Amino acid sequence: MKRKKEERGPNLERWMLTYLDLITLLAAFFILMFSISNVDKEKYKQLAISLNQSMGSPNSSIIDMGSIPATASENPPNIVENIEPGEKVKLQELKDKIDKYIKENNLSGDIETTIEDRGLVISFKDSVLFDSGTAVIRPEFEKKVIEVGRMLTTLGNNFIRVEGHTDNVPINNYQFASNWQLSVIRASNVTEFLINNCGIKADKIGATGYGENRPKASNDNEVGRSRNRRVDIVIVNTKFNEVENNKNQ
């Protein structure tokens, strides 16, 4: 008499493999989402710990804790990803020229340059251009503005945008009712000065003010507020020419 085959229960091992595959895919998805965004390091650690624990792996890690991405503040400030190589070379040559002038004239604490996707940004500390609460360029710094401005005339087709910025400390004097007004007038005065003294064509330059709304540092301390009080001269990436043309029409 033949024995009946023993009925086998469900294959738990195969089910577990499918479960682990699903968890691994979810872990990979979260890692990808974090890697393409500005990651907070502490939150990333928490995510890593949570996923590793969910995998029940106390002695090994699905996510390598040593490869936690840096926070935005730790990344280099001048990452340029969407700028044409030829444009970048042209702007870099101008940057090098201005940087040489800054070094030779001991202006490293007053002027700084960066290349961004939008173009070359030349930042003037407000205290070297203006007295506190005013918008008139200081006579002793006019020559330096002219010398930098004349370097910009070699660019040809690039637009120039002058941007005024302030910190978040309110202003209310007899001239200006707000930081926004102060930033706009300062930018306008620098723009007119460049047109009148540096040979820059009026249809190739414009002025705007942002007040306290586009800080480059924290306004929680004086060091940060000092960095935010500035006038930026932006040599605009030529890929934005059409946008600038429409503004001027």
C-alpha positions in Angstrom: 0.0 0.0 0.0 1.5 3.3 -1.1 1.9 6.0 1.4 0.2 9.3 0.8 2.5 12.1 0.1 2.9 14.4 3.0 1.2 17.8 2.3 3.7 20.5 2.5 2.8 23.9 4.0 3.5 27.2 2.3 7.1 28.0 1.4 7.9 30.5 4.1 11.5 31.0 2.9 10.3 32.0 -0.6 7.8 34.4 0.9 10.5 36.0 3.1 12.7 36.5 0.0 9.9 38.4 -1.7 9.4 40.5 1.4 13.1 41.3 1.6 13.2 42.3 -2.1 10.3 44.7 -1.5 11.9 46.3 1.5 15.2 46.6 -0.4 13.5 48.4 -3.2 11.7 50.8 -0.8 15.1 51.5 0.9 16.6 52.3 -2.5 13.7 54.6 -3.4 14.2 56.6 -0.2 17.9 56.8 -0.7 17.4 58.1 -4.2 14.9 60.7 -3.0 17.2 61.9 -0.4 20.2 62.0 -2.7 18.6 64.4 -5.2 17.4 66.9 -2.6 18.9 69.1 0.1 19.3 66.6 2.8 19.3 67.3 6.5 22.0 65.1 7.9 20.2 64.3 11.2 17.0 63.3 9.4 19.0 61.1 7.0 20.6 59.3 10.0 17.2 58.7 11.5 15.9 57.3 8.2 19.0 55.0 7.9 18.6 53.7 11.5 14.9 53.1 10.9 15.4 51.2 7.7 18.2 49.1 9.1 16.2 48.2 12.2 13.2 47.3 10.0 15.4 44.8 8.2 16.3 43.2 11.5 20.0 43.4 10.9 21.7 44.6 14.1 25.2 43.6 12.9 25.0 45.1 9.4 23.6 48.1 7.6 21.5 48.3 4.5 22.4 52.0 4.4 26.0 52.9 4.9 26.1 55.5 7.7 29.5 56.6 6.6 28.2 57.8 3.3 25.5 60.2 4.6 25.3 63.1 2.2 26.4 66.5 3.3 23.9 69.2 4.2 23.4 72.1 1.8 25.6 74.4 4.0 28.5 72.0 3.6 28.3 71.9 -0.2 30.6 74.2 -2.3 28.6 77.5 -2.9 29.5 77.8 -6.6 28.2 74.6 -8.2 27.4 75.3 -11.8 25.5 72.6 -13.6 23.4 74.3 -16.3 25.8 76.6 -18.1 27.3 76.2 -21.5 31.1 75.4 -21.6 31.8 78.4 -23.8 29.8 80.7 -21.6 31.5 79.4 -18.5 35.0 80.0 -20.0 34.1 83.6 -20.9 32.7 84.3 -17.5 35.6 82.6 -15.7 38.1 84.8 -17.7 36.3 87.9 -16.5 36.1 86.6 -12.9 39.8 85.9 -12.9 40.5 89.4 -14.2 38.3 91.0 -11.5 39.8 88.7 -8.8 43.3 89.8 -9.8 42.2 93.5 -9.4 40.6 92.7 -6.0 43.8 91.0 -4.8 46.1 93.8 -6.0 44.0 96.5 -4.3 43.4 94.6 -1.0 39.6 94.5 -1.6 39.0 90.9 -0.7 36.9 91.9 2.3 34.8 94.3 0.2 34.2 92.6 -3.1 33.7 88.9 -4.0 32.9 87.1 -7.2 31.0 83.8 -7.8 29.9 82.0 -11.0 26.3 80.7 -10.8 23.9 79.2 -13.3 22.5 82.7 -13.8 25.9 84.2 -14.5 28.9 85.9 -12.9 27.9 87.7 -9.6 30.1 90.5 -8.4 29.1 91.4 -4.8 29.9 94.7 -3.3 29.7 95.1 0.5 27.3 97.9 1.2 29.6 99.7 3.7 32.2 100.3 1.0 29.7 101.8 -1.4 27.4 103.7 0.9 27.2 105.3 4.3 24.6 103.7 6.6 21.0 104.4 5.6 22.0 106.3 2.4 22.0 105.5 -1.3 24.7 107.8 -2.6 28.0 106.1 -3.7 30.8 107.2 -1.5 33.3 109.5 -3.5 36.3 107.6 -2.2 35.1 104.3 -3.8 33.8 105.7 -7.1 37.2 105.1 -8.8 37.1 101.4 -7.9 33.5 101.0 -9.2 34.6 102.6 -12.4 37.6 100.3 -12.8 35.5 97.2 -12.2 32.7 98.5 -14.4 35.0 99.1 -17.4 36.1 95.5 -17.3 32.5 94.5 -18.0 32.3 96.3 -21.3 34.4 93.6 -23.0 31.6 91.0 -22.7 29.6 92.0 -25.7 26.1 90.4 -25.6 25.6 89.7 -21.9 23.0 91.7 -20.0 24.0 93.2 -16.7 21.6 93.3 -13.7 22.3 95.4 -10.6 20.6 94.1 -7.5 20.2 95.8 -4.2 20.0 93.8 -1.0 19.6 94.6 2.7 19.5 92.8 6.0 16.2 92.4 8.0 16.7 95.3 10.4 13.9 97.8 9.6 14.7 101.2 8.3 12.5 104.3 8.5 14.3 107.6 8.0 13.4 110.7 6.2 14.5 109.3 2.9 13.4 105.6 3.0 10.3 104.1 4.5 11.5 100.5 4.0 14.5 98.3 3.2 12.9 97.6 -0.1 13.0 101.3 -1.1 16.6 101.6 0.1 17.7 98.5 -2.0 15.9 99.8 -5.1 17.4 103.3 -5.0 20.9 101.9 -4.3 20.7 99.6 -7.2 19.4 102.4 -9.5 22.2 104.7 -8.4 24.9 102.1 -9.2 23.2 101.4 -12.5 23.2 105.1 -13.6 26.8 105.4 -12.3 28.0 102.5 -14.5 26.1 103.9 -17.6 27.6 107.4 -17.1 31.1 106.5 -16.2 31.9 103.1 -17.7 30.5 103.1 -21.2 27.8 100.5 -20.5 24.8 100.9 -22.8 21.5 101.7 -21.0 19.7 98.9 -23.0 22.1 96.3 -21.7 21.7 97.0 -18.0 18.9 97.1 -15.5 18.3 97.6 -11.8 16.1 95.9 -9.2 15.9 95.8 -5.4 15.0 92.8 -3.2 15.2 94.4 0.2 15.7 91.7 2.9 14.0 89.0 0.8 17.0 87.2 -0.8 19.6 86.8 2.0 22.9 84.9 1.3 23.5 84.3 5.0 21.5 84.1 8.3 20.1 87.4 9.7 20.4 86.0 13.2 23.8 87.5 13.8 25.8 90.5 12.7 28.2 88.5 10.5 25.3 87.2 8.5 23.6 90.6 8.3 26.8 92.2 7.1 27.0 89.7 4.2 23.3 90.3 3.3 23.8 94.1 3.0 25.2 94.2 -0.5 24.9 95.3 -4.1 25.3 92.5 -6.7 26.3 93.2 -10.2 25.2 90.1 -12.2 26.7 89.4 -15.6 23.7 87.4 -16.9 24.2 84.1 -18.6 23.4 84.7 -22.3 20.9 81.8 -22.3 18.6 84.3 -20.5 19.0 87.0 -23.2 15.4 86.5 -24.4 14.0 87.0 -20.9 16.1 90.2 -20.4 15.0 91.5 -23.8 11.4 91.0 -22.9 11.9 93.0 -19.7 13.4 95.9 -21.6 10.5 96.1 -24.1 
